[in-house]
Amino acid sequence: MNIRKLYSGETPPMSLLLLADPSLSIVKEYINRGECYVAESENHIVGVYVLLPTRPNTVELVNVAVVEEHHGRGIGKQLVMDAIQTARSKGFKTIEIGTGNAGIGQLALYQKCGFRIIGVDLDFFIRHYTDEIFENGIQCRDMIRLSQEL
């Protein structure tokens, strides 16, 4: 598997990005401001992540997604670890990530990759998304914020 930055002029894999974030308008907004990276296997995109500079010396990992038929193969962890290394190589001092309160698997993954929970943005998904989001049978209401020093 190869992880690379999206080529200039290359269309972002929107269907894959929308697996991690169901709001097309929000995804388009941060795609335009950030850098998109894709994981390829046998010339097919199987994963994606987006790094978005937010404050001086800080970058946010705003989207991590893996094609569903490739779940369980460690690709998500490889993407997160690549994002951490890419952020470090670009001189950022802190990398942050946010995920829904119902994203039990994501919370475990991010902590395994060295992130620590730093806060909760109550009702984030109620305020910013028009449709209700459910994961693991739980309504996604709050954003769990995590961070890692690089």
PyMOL commands that set and color helices and strands:
alter all, ss='L'
color gray80, all
select helices_A, chain A and resi 14-20+24-33+68-70+75-89+104-112+124-128
alter helices_A, ss='H'
color red, helices_A
select strands_A, chain A and resi 2-5+35-41+44-55+58-66+94-100+116-121+134-135+138-139+143-149
alter strands_A, ss='S'
color yellow, strands_A
deselect
rebuild
show_as cartoon
